[in-house]
Amino acid sequence: MRADFWKFWTGETISNFGSSITQFALPLLVFKLTGSAVSLGLGFAMFGLPHLLFGLLIGAWAERLDRRRLMIVVDLLSAAVLVSVPLAAVAGLLSVWW
């Protein structure tokens, strides 16, 4: 197989693995911070709400962009946001605002 495919496959595998860990860990973190099942449910709703509200619009917009560059930028932004969670935990800055 071509080297470009392996780079793509490896990058997407790592990205999907990180996303799966996040989908598992963030609700647990919300529950640990609040101790409330209601907050846990609100957390799940908050994670899914942007997809419902903006998914079609962003998808149509993304079709007009360079797919390779878009995938790289979105994965880097996602990684930056996810790295901020443990950093905030170490600094004692995590809280749930709802």
N, C-alpha and C positions, 0 to 999 in steps of 0.2 A: 504494500500500500504506500501511497505517497506520504511524504513527511508533513505536508500541510494538513492532510486528514488526521494524522496522529496528534498534531498540535491542537487541532480543533477538538478532537475527541477527548483528549486529556484535559483540556481546559474546561470543556462542558461537563465532564464527569466530576471534576473537582468542584465546579460551581453548583451542580445539582446536589452533590453530597453536602456542601455547606448550607444550601437552602433547606435540605431535609432536616439537618441538625437544628437549624433556626426554627423551623416550624414545630419542632418538638420542644426545644428549650425555652423559647420566649413565653409560651403559655405557662410553663412551669415556673418561670421567673415571676410572672405576674401573680400567680397564685401564692408564691412564697412571699412576695412583697405585701400582698393585701390579705391573704388568708380567706378570701371571699370567692365563692363559686360564681357569684354574679359578675365580679370583676374578670374572672376567667372567661366567662361567656362574652362579656363586652370586648375583651382582648381578641377573641376569635372573630367577632364581628368587625372590629377595627382592622384586622389583618385582611379580611376579605372584601371590605367595603370599597377600597379603591379599584379593585378589579371589576366590580359590578358597575360602579359609576363611570369609570373612565376607560375601561378596557377596549370598547369598540372605537372610541375616538382616537385613543393613542395608537391602536392597531392600524387604523386607516392612515394616520400621520406617519407612522413608522414605515409603511410600505413605500413612501416616497424618499426615504433616506438610504444611505449606503449601509447595507445590512452588517457587513463586517465591522465597520467602525461603530455602529450602534451597539452591537453585541459586546464589543470591548469596553465601550464607555459605560454601559449599563452594568456590566459585571464589576468594573472597577468602583463605580459608585456604590453598588450593593456591598462590596467588600469593605469600603470605607465606613459605611453606616454600621455594618455588623461588627467591625473592630471597635467602634465607639462604645458598644454595650459593655464588654468586659472592662474597658478602660474606665467607664463611668462607675462600674461596680467596685473596682479597686479604689477609686477616688471617693466612694461613698456618696455618689451623686444620683443614684437611681431612685426614682419614685414613680408612682402611678398617679396621674393627674385627674382621673375621673372618679 
